[in-house]
């Protein structure tokens, strides 16, 4: 399971030219589910992201979490994170979990985040989405479990 997380001032998902979801200050999570990923990995990653101290305190140090800033999370499924570009010129997606498995782990990940009492919005699994954001910093991290 891989996640690209970005500290944002705001982020949104548009599907079929209509606003589907949006958040204010918080974290945008692009989540990729790979073959062999487990609910335990989803829970670990959700806990890590919920508690990660990537927001600046009064001394401009990354010392605050989503809880401290009353932030929100927007989770967007992104199977391309499981892509392998090592060979050739076209990505290979053999390591991506099958959609029926991936959607279940994606939904479990979202539930684990919601269990932290953080406002969570999502994209739509499998849909073609336009994802917009104002990156705060920019601050971006890549996490995997």
LINUR-V914521 format. One line per field, one symbol per residue. psi: psi as a letter, one per 20 degrees, with the letter a starting at -180 (. if undefined). Layout:
BEGIN
psi = ???
END
This chain:
BEGIN
psi = pqpppppqhqqrpppljqpgqqrcpcpppoppprpiqrhhhgggggggghipnjqqaijkqniqrhghjlrrpopppnhiijqpjhqajpqpkhipqqhhgghghghgggghghijlppprraopiqoqopqqopofqopqpqq.
END
